Amino acid sequence: MKYYLFLIVAIIHYIGNSQEFKLSSPNKEIEITLQTGDKLSFSIKSQGEKIIKHAEIGINISKKSIRYNPKSTKTKYISNKIEPVVSLQNAIIENNYNELRVNFNKGIALELRAYNEGFSYRFLLSKKDSIDVIDEKLTLEFENPTWVSWANAESFKNDYQVVYQSDSIVNIDEGKMSTLPLLFKESEYKILFSEANLYDYPAMFLKKESQKLVANFPKVPLEHEPDGDRSEKILKEANYIATISGDRTLPWRFMVISKDDKDIAANEMVTKLSEQPENKKQFSWVKPGQVTWEWWHNAEVYGVDFKSGYNQKTYEYYIDFASENQIPYIIMDEGWAKSTLNPFEPNPTINLPQLINYGKKKNVKIILWFTWLAVEQNFDVFETLEDWGIAGMKIDFMDRSDQWMVNYYERVAKEAAKHHLIVDFHGSFKPAGLEIKYPNVLSNEGVMGMEANIHGGVATPDNNMYLPFVRNAVGPMDYTPGAMYSAHPEDYRPNWTNTMSIGTRAHQIAMYVVFKSGLQMLADNPVNYLREKECLNFITQVPVTWDETKILKAKSPEYIVIAKRKDDTWFIGGMTNSQERAFDFKLDFLDVNKEYAMTIIKDGINADVQAMDYKKSTFPVSNTSDIKIFMVKNGGYVAKIEPQSK
């Protein structure tokens, strides 16, 4: 079988001074044509239909132009299984692809992989000395008029917290730039584009130029100065994007290609393309889980006999709440330390050693918030935190993705792993494989999450429905769900004491099933959860890691219904945008030999007007059951399906 596939993919045509190579996916539905010579480019067909008309690529490591004349080629078929340390979708991932490597002159090679679900490529270098990468070229040109889900970036200083917009590429203003990932709609196809295995190299952006999209990278920063207590201002940049070892691989650029939106949401491409841990057992101490968060409501608990705030009694209250509800972590966000620049001195309103010991007695661990600048200026803080008994770090305000900052992420992940600390990156760029190599990195922000609703209503259901198909489709996402004050957009009001979410209560609870994160927050006030005990009890039963995932219904950016299994229990989560939806589906993924009880939380009969209206019910189901669900505008649906003993 393998040798047969070698013959299929190693097709070479000579056209003048150039050579043409064809690489097909294992099921032969996707075909990539690579053309070499003075320039290097590829086109892509799916089921015989051309979707990428022309994509010119290249690597610029000198002032002289490079000719891509093949010296040799190698093809192979790979079939294996990946078992991620932190399984956000599937405990076992099938990894099958055809690979073509083309070796060029001057120590440059190109590696291409064709999967049934998509395509990836990367450059490889084999040079003796370190080199400056002046630029890496990518110019995308589509065969047909193409729409794109676009994440506008005004500059390279960017927190990746954006409201997505969809438009035809021709309508995007010249010179506009977007962060990755992007989702294209070309004819009947959806194409998710992003990068993976990003190390010691800047993140890619895409820029509109002459009806095409071209790669754009932040330059290497040379001079900088402090910009407040949590950032830096770049004063001078190099004329190159990276200084790297001459003997290494560059990041993967990949596309997930399908006519079915389900495949976009279900993809595991970043995991497949990223470096796995050298020894997975070394990360056996990593425990994903849920976590309380006080900052979203400014630690203003009420109905208690103490003055609330960032103080001892309030944090003991959070620990008690977490313990009573089997929540393994609490976050102590900005306010726990006396100064944002000194990570060693707690606020005098708290006794941190006592809180740590109090948490240990209650089986609750503490995660502390830091600015990235404080960590960088005090890199011995990791050892101190381990000595204190802290479980992890929430690190914030990086807001850059140049080579230096990408390296900062890895230095943090590596040092945190050394000291048994989990990490949640905020003010961060999207996941691109770091969390695979370092499974102690449990989540990234890089999303317009509910945090933003403190100041304005931007985390809307309309924007939320992009996330399973774009941002969350490339890795964990710290959206910070869990609001108990639910409102439709017309009823929403910004407030930092009684903060609102936009969307129905069922929409909010469904996020715990739909959205992927190894550290999943309960953002609201514990008092509000205790008042809404029925919802709290459901939320705290939802796992953050899964054994199996199935997408039941999906259309970007409109709706999704997803089923996930942990052990022998299934959960279903459904979310919609500002349009109501009705679906029916079979539960044929359940074990045919078992009977189940299905507990649901759905939009209430008046949820189209009063967003907090929901209905909870429990009833028997089996493998042959038909389920009908209805979601109002901005609505949702969530269910737990447990096997019953006979």
KOLKE-28647 format. One record per residue (C-alpha): x, y, z; residue in three letters. Coordinates in pm, whole numbers, padded with zeros to 5 digits, always signed. Example, Ala and Ser with C-alpha at 12.3 -4.5 7.8 and 13.67 -1.06 7.14 Angstrom:
<sites>
+01230-00450+00780Ala+01367-00106+00714Ser
</sites>
This chain:
<sites>
+00000+00000+00000Met+00271+00250+00092Lys+00473+00184-00223Tyr+00163+00223-00435Tyr+00101+00563-00280Leu+00463+00664-00346Phe+00404+00613-00717Leu+00084+00816-00705Ile+00236+01125-00543Val+00572+01136-00724Ala+00444+01272-01055Ile+00688+01512-01223Ile+00635+01722-01537His+00898+01934-01712Tyr+00772+02265-01850Ile+01054+02467-02009Gly+01308+02543-01738Asn+01061+02463-01461Ser+00944+02136-01312Gln+00597+02051-01191Glu+00516+01812-00907Phe+00177+01677-00808Lys+00087+01558-00460Leu-00247+01397-00375Ser-00423+01329-00046Ser-00458+00964+00059Pro-00819+00960-00065Asn-00705+01143-00385Lys-00968+01416-00346Glu-00719+01698-00285Ile-00442+01756-00539Glu-00158+02006-00504Ile+00046+02112-00806Thr+00387+02256-00720Leu+00576+02450-00983Gln+00948+02520-00942Thr+01205+02724-01130Gly+01265+03098-01121Asp+00971+03116-00883Lys+00804+02870-00649Leu+00427+02838-00650Ser+00141+02594-00603Phe-00225+02555-00692Ser-00486+02333-00526Ile-00779+02132-00660Lys-01042+01956-00454Ser-01254+01689-00621Gln-01123+01816-00953Gly-01229+02177-00889Glu-00953+02437-00867Lys-00985+02646-00550Ile-00640+02801-00505Ile-00558+02947-00844Lys-00204+03052-00763His+00001+03079-00444Ala+00356+03205-00479Glu+00584+03117-00188Ile+00949+03167-00110Gly+01215+03240+00150Ile+01444+03542+00127Asn+01769+03497+00320Ile+01996+03714+00111Ser+01984+04017-00115Lys+02009+03791-00417Lys+01703+03625-00567Ser+01677+03249-00525Ile+01607+03006-00809Arg+01417+02699-00699Tyr+01585+02429-00908Asn+01515+02082-00764Pro+01818+01869-00684Lys+01626+01571-00549Ser+01284+01468-00422Thr+01151+01223-00168Lys+00797+01101-00110Thr+00641+00893+00164Lys+00311+00794+00318Tyr+00265+00828+00694Ile-00006+00666+00903Ser+00003+00688+01280Asn-00195+00787+01585Lys-00141+01086+01814Ile-00247+01079+02179Glu-00230+01438+02305Pro-00146+01497+02670Val-00438+01742+02693Val-00715+01611+02467Ser-00946+01904+02396Leu-01139+01706+02130Gln-01020+01350+02088Asn-00800+01125+02300Ala-00674+00948+01986Ile-00614+01135+01660Ile-00568+00952+01329Glu-00276+01111+01141Asn-00252+01005+00775Asn-00091+01196+00491Tyr+00122+01184+00177Asn+00442+01386+00193Glu+00666+01532-00075Leu+01006+01685-00001Arg+01184+01883-00270Val+01551+01972-00210Asn+01677+02284-00385Phe+02020+02442-00420Asn+02187+02643-00144Lys+02056+02433+00145Gly+01686+02508+00100Ile+01410+02247+00088Ala+01032+02249+00080Leu+00811+01993+00249Glu+00446+01946+00153Leu+00183+01725+00312Arg-00154+01631+00166Ala-00421+01517+00412Tyr-00774+01409+00335Asn-00884+01725+00516Glu-00628+01968+00382Gly-00274+02067+00295Phe+00038+02208+00461Ser+00384+02325+00364Tyr+00701+02451+00527Arg+01058+02543+00434Phe+01363+02359+00569Leu+01713+02504+00589Leu+02049+02328+00613Ser+02319+02590+00644Lys+02621+02603+00872Lys+02585+02948+01023Asp+02297+03151+01162Ser+02111+03360+00906Ile+01886+03662+00883Asp+01551+03592+00722Val+01469+03909+00533Ile+01121+03788+00443Asp+00905+03485+00373Glu+00677+03513+00073Lys+00318+03398+00039Leu+00076+03545-00214Thr-00271+03388-00225Leu-00489+03416-00533Glu-00820+03230-00549Phe-00989+03085-00856Glu-01334+03234-00788Asn-01471+03537-00599Pro-01390+03460-00237Thr-01531+03573+00095Trp-01317+03582+00404Val-01386+03595+00779Ser-01142+03872+00855Trp-00979+03976+01185Ala-00861+04331+01128Asn-00521+04430+01271Ala-00432+04799+01269Glu-00068+04720+01344Ser+00164+04444+01462Phe+00108+04559+01822Lys-00209+04360+01857Asn-00393+04177+02134Asp-00585+03952+01889Tyr-00914+04054+02052Gln-01119+04133+01742Val-01473+04129+01615Val-01478+03922+01297Tyr-01616+04061+00975Gln-01708+03872+00659Ser-01672+04028+00318Asp-01551+03959-00031Ser-01177+04002-00063Ile-01238+04258-00337Val-01426+04479-00089Asn-01148+04487+00171Ile-00956+04813+00163Asp-00613+04802+00006Glu-00341+04769+00268Gly-00569+04626+00540Lys-00409+04351+00747Met-00549+04055+00939Ser-00425+03821+01207Thr-00446+03445+01162Leu-00646+03224+01151Pro-00868+03320+00860Leu-01163+03135+00711Leu-01222+03166+00336Phe-01537+03078+00145Lys-01449+02993-00215Glu-01738+02861-00424Ser-01880+02575-00213Glu-01558+02530-00015Tyr-01450+02661+00323Lys-01074+02698+00374Ile-00927+02755+00721Leu-00577+02902+00698Phe-00328+02929+00984Ser+00018+02820+01099Glu+00162+02557+01335Ala+00486+02462+01506Asn+00574+02827+01547Leu+00907+02865+01730Tyr+01185+03127+01717Asp+01007+03301+01432Tyr+00744+03577+01400Pro+00375+03508+01352Ala+00230+03556+01006Met-00028+03820+00916Phe-00206+03853+00579Leu-00237+04186+00399Lys-00459+04294+00107Lys-00255+04394-00197Glu-00393+04424-00551Ser-00687+04186-00498Gln-00452+03928-00345Lys-00354+03840+00009Leu+00016+03849+00092Val+00213+03742+00398Ala+00333+04016+00629Asn+00559+03973+00932Phe+00670+04197+01219Pro+01039+04285+01203Lys+01296+04202+01469Val+01284+04471+01742Pro+01625+04630+01805Leu+01551+04909+02055Glu+01265+04955+02299His+01160+05147+02607Glu+00900+05093+02880Pro+00543+05184+02788Asp+00367+05202+03122Gly+00380+04922+03378Asp+00291+04634+03144Arg+00426+04690+02796Ser+00711+04815+02582Glu+00733+05057+02295Lys+00942+04946+01997Ile+01174+05231+01898Leu+01377+05069+01623Lys+01335+04760+01405Glu+01569+04559+01185Ala+01513+04520+00811Asn+01464+04144+00859Tyr+01199+03934+01032Ile+01418+03680+01214Ala+01771+03574+01299Thr+01772+03196+01315Ile+01990+02889+01313Ser+02086+02791+00961Gly+01987+02431+01025Asp+01618+02412+01111Arg+01260+02394+00987Thr+01034+02696+00957Leu+00670+02696+01075Pro+00402+02504+00893Trp+00142+02696+00694Arg-00175+02491+00655Phe-00521+02485+00501Met-00821+02281+00611Val-01037+02238+00300Ile-01395+02111+00295Ser-01744+02175+00163Lys-01876+02077+00506Asp-01838+02328+00791Asp-01834+02033+01032Lys-01486+01941+00910Asp-01355+02292+00981Ile-01476+02283+01342Ala-01358+01923+01393Ala-01008+01963+01249Asn-00696+01868+01449Glu-00440+02012+01210Met-00238+02213+01465Val-00193+01901+01678Thr-00093+01694+01375Lys+00166+01946+01257Leu+00317+02048+01591Ser+00607+01900+01781Glu+00501+01654+02048Gln+00659+01650+02396Pro+00982+01453+02415Glu+00847+01264+02716Asn+00473+01289+02773Lys+00504+01128+03116Lys+00696+01435+03232Gln+00366+01623+03208Phe+00160+01377+03410Ser+00128+01646+03678Trp-00068+01876+03442Val-00433+01884+03550Lys-00672+02074+03321Pro-00989+02196+03487Gly-01229+02474+03571Gln-01134+02789+03761Val-01312+03078+03932Thr-01230+03434+03827Trp-01284+03738+04043Glu-01174+04019+03809Trp-01476+04001+03574Trp-01700+04125+03854His-01427+04318+04039Asn-01435+04075+04335Ala-01756+04243+04454Glu-01933+03956+04630Val-02239+04044+04836Tyr-02472+03902+05098Gly-02168+03831+05318Val-02053+03962+05657Asp-01720+04106+05538Phe-01613+04390+05310Lys-01551+04239+04968Ser-01257+04316+04740Gly-00906+04191+04671Tyr-00856+04084+05031Asn-00815+03781+05256Gln-01178+03718+05343Lys-01293+03748+04983Thr-01034+03504+04853Tyr-01119+03259+05130Glu-01479+03291+05010Tyr-01372+03199+04653Tyr-01177+02901+04786Ile-01479+02784+04985Asp-01702+02821+04679Phe-01457+02632+04457Ala-01416+02353+04711Ser-01789+02306+04760Glu-01839+02276+04384Asn-01535+02061+04298Gln-01366+02343+04106Ile-00990+02272+04126Pro-00854+02628+04083Tyr-00913+02992+04167Ile-00742+03279+03984Ile-00613+03576+04180Met-00601+03838+03907Asp-00468+04194+03902Glu-00503+04322+04257Gly-00338+04036+04443Trp+00007+04200+04426Ala+00111+04535+04576Lys+00262+04639+04243Ser+00223+04509+03889Thr+00602+04531+03848Leu+00694+04329+04159Asn+00575+03966+04139Pro+00717+03880+04483Phe+00523+04117+04710Glu+00154+04048+04772Pro-00096+04321+04844Asn-00096+04391+05221Pro-00471+04315+05221Thr-00391+03944+05181Ile-00175+03682+05350Asn-00077+03469+05052Leu+00089+03180+05245Pro-00225+03145+05454Gln-00445+03143+05144Leu-00228+02877+04980Ile-00250+02658+05292Asn-00623+02724+05322Tyr-00665+02613+04961Gly-00465+02295+05020Lys-00697+02199+05304Lys-00993+02255+05073Lys-00830+02081+04770Asn-00822+02409+04573Val-00508+02547+04408Lys-00424+02909+04327Ile-00325+03063+03992Ile-00168+03409+04002Leu-00190+03688+03741Trp+00120+03871+03613Phe+00212+04117+03345Thr+00458+03966+03099Trp+00697+04252+03173Leu+00708+04169+03544Ala+00785+03806+03460Val+01056+03899+03210Glu+01225+04133+03456Gln+01205+03873+03736Asn+01259+03541+03563Phe+01342+03368+03891Asp+00976+03407+03987Val+00899+03055+03858Phe+01114+02893+04125Glu+00960+03117+04390Thr+00605+03026+04286Leu+00684+02657+04303Glu+00830+02705+04650Asp+00517+02892+04757Trp+00291+02613+04631Gly+00125+02811+04351Ile-00034+02599+04074Ala+00004+02828+03777Gly+00031+03166+03610Met-00197+03387+03405Lys+00040+03608+03203Ile-00099+03915+03031Asp-00045+04204+02786Phe+00216+04059+02550Met+00024+04213+02258Asp+00299+04128+02007Arg+00406+03831+01797Ser+00750+03927+01662Asp+01036+03678+01692Gln+01145+03803+02034Trp+00794+03771+02178Met+00735+03428+02023Val+01057+03321+02196Asn+00931+03473+02521Tyr+00627+03244+02510Tyr+00847+02937+02478Glu+01090+03049+02749Arg+00793+03095+02983Val+00635+02760+02890Ala+00964+02577+02936Lys+01054+02740+03267Glu+00700+02699+03399Ala+00707+02328+03310Ala+01039+02293+03490Lys+00870+02421+03806His+00537+02238+03759His+00333+02548+03680Leu+00040+02563+03438Ile+00011+02871+03214Val-00276+03075+03071Asp-00158+03339+02821Phe-00373+03654+02799His-00315+03951+02573Gly-00180+03678+02348Ser-00170+03566+01988Phe-00353+03256+01871Lys-00228+02902+01952Pro+00024+02768+01701Ala+00162+02451+01858Gly+00331+02569+02178Leu+00052+02408+02382Glu+00123+02073+02213Ile+00495+02065+02292Lys+00435+02216+02639Tyr+00100+02077+02761Pro+00127+02288+03077Asn+00011+02576+02852Val-00360+02516+02901Leu-00512+02814+02724Ser-00463+03135+02526Asn-00690+03434+02509Glu-00646+03593+02165Gly-01023+03625+02127Val-01299+03879+02173Met-01420+03708+02485Gly-01672+03800+02749Met-01413+04003+02940Glu-01481+04285+02693Ala-01845+04312+02802Asn-01737+04501+03112Ile-01696+04809+02895His-01904+04743+02582Gly-02122+04483+02413Gly-01883+04330+02163Val-01882+03962+02266Ala-02211+03899+02089Thr-02369+03575+01966Pro-02304+03693+01610Asp-01931+03711+01685Asn-01937+03400+01904Asn-02050+03190+01610Met-01731+03260+01419Tyr-01522+03113+01699Leu-01574+02734+01656Pro-01480+02772+01288Phe-01194+03024+01312Val-01019+03111+01638Arg-01112+02804+01846Asn-01054+02580+01543Ala-00676+02620+01589Val-00646+02564+01964Gly-00761+02639+02319Pro-00944+02965+02377Met-00996+03144+02709Asp-01328+03311+02635Tyr-01418+03334+03007Thr-01782+03213+02995Pro-02033+03159+03274Gly-02247+03474+03309Ala-02569+03448+03507Met-02695+03790+03393Tyr-02808+03723+03037Ser-02942+03984+02797Ala-03028+04025+02432His-02822+04293+02255Pro-03095+04555+02285Glu-03112+04502+02664Asp-02740+04486+02734Tyr-02575+04755+02950Arg-02202+04769+03038Pro-02138+04729+03408Asn-01839+04605+03609Trp-02035+04510+03920Thr-02324+04317+03767Asn-02160+04231+03437Thr-02385+04098+03161Met-02336+03849+02884Ser-02511+03887+02550Ile-02720+03587+02451Gly-02952+03357+02639Thr-02871+03160+02950Arg-02867+02838+02746Ala-02631+03004+02494His-02397+03086+02781Gln-02400+02739+02940Ile-02355+02569+02602Ala-02016+02741+02573Met-01877+02495+02827Tyr-01936+02215+02577Val-01876+02402+02250Val-01566+02608+02336Phe-01230+02435+02386Lys-00999+02534+02671Ser-00781+02336+02909Gly-00853+02598+03175Leu-01222+02687+03160Gln-01336+02980+03371Met-01646+03042+03575Leu-01631+03416+03526Ala-01931+03527+03728Asp-01978+03612+04093Asn-02006+03306+04319Pro-02311+03469+04477Val-02484+03468+04139Asn-02399+03102+04085Tyr-02533+03010+04428Leu-02853+03194+04343Arg-02867+02992+04018Glu-02767+02658+04167Lys-02934+02455+03892Glu-02711+02612+03627Cys-02403+02595+03848Leu-02453+02223+03907Asn-02471+02161+03534Phe-02167+02376+03449Ile-01942+02207+03704Thr-02023+01864+03560Gln-01885+01956+03217Val-01529+01824+03159Pro-01259+02033+02990Val-01090+01736+02820Thr-01264+01481+02601Trp-01225+01134+02456Asp-01432+01185+02140Glu-01596+01472+01952Thr-01866+01468+01684Lys-02003+01774+01505Ile-02375+01717+01449Leu-02479+02041+01278Lys-02261+02331+01168Ala-02260+02640+00950Lys-02017+02927+00993Ser-02083+03185+01131Pro-02440+03088+01207Glu-02475+02783+01431Tyr-02315+02470+01569Ile-02438+02159+01750Val-02161+01942+01888Ile-02147+01616+02087Ala-01852+01524+02310Lys-01781+01211+02510Arg-01589+01170+02834Lys-01565+00805+02941Asp-01921+00678+02881Asp-02102+01011+02930Thr-02194+01239+02640Trp-02256+01613+02636Phe-02426+01811+02361Ile-02382+02185+02311Gly-02569+02399+02063Gly-02530+02772+01989Met-02680+03007+01732Thr-02631+03366+01622Asn-02905+03630+01604Ser-03132+03392+01411Gln-03350+03123+01570Glu-03282+02761+01467Arg-03461+02426+01480Ala-03284+02093+01431Phe-03351+01726+01471Asp-03092+01450+01489Phe-03049+01093+01601Lys-02854+00979+01904Leu-02707+00690+01704Asp-02361+00763+01844Phe-02474+00621+02181Leu-02395+00263+02278Asp-02665+00040+02131Val-02656-00185+02439Asn-02717+00090+02698Lys-03006+00301+02817Glu-02940+00664+02905Tyr-03087+00957+03095Ala-03066+01290+02912Met-03072+01612+03113Thr-03116+01927+02905Ile-03108+02301+02956Ile-03279+02477+02668Lys-03411+02821+02585Asp-03732+02885+02776Gly-04057+02969+02607Ile-03997+03341+02665Asn-03621+03340+02603Ala-03665+03533+02280Asp-03761+03832+02498Val-03614+03753+02841Gln-03270+03604+02777Ala-03245+03451+03125Met-03543+03225+03064Asp-03449+02858+03037Tyr-03601+02518+03103Lys-03432+02212+03252Lys-03570+01860+03214Ser-03459+01495+03226Thr-03592+01203+03021Phe-03480+00856+02902Pro-03306+00811+02565Val-03127+00540+02373Ser-02929+00481+02055Asn-03254+00494+01852Thr-03388+00821+01996Ser-03469+01119+01776Asp-03402+01459+01935Ile-03553+01791+01833Lys-03399+02113+01954Ile-03506+02474+01914Phe-03286+02774+01983Met-03424+03127+01991Val-03226+03417+01847Lys-02896+03447+02039Asn-02988+03114+02192Gly-02847+02780+02288Gly-02901+02423+02401Tyr-02699+02195+02626Val-02742+01835+02741Ala-02577+01565+02949Lys-02643+01201+02851Ile-02554+00946+03122Glu-02580+00566+03100Pro-02825+00407+03342Gln-02785+00077+03519Ser-03048-00177+03423Lys
</sites>
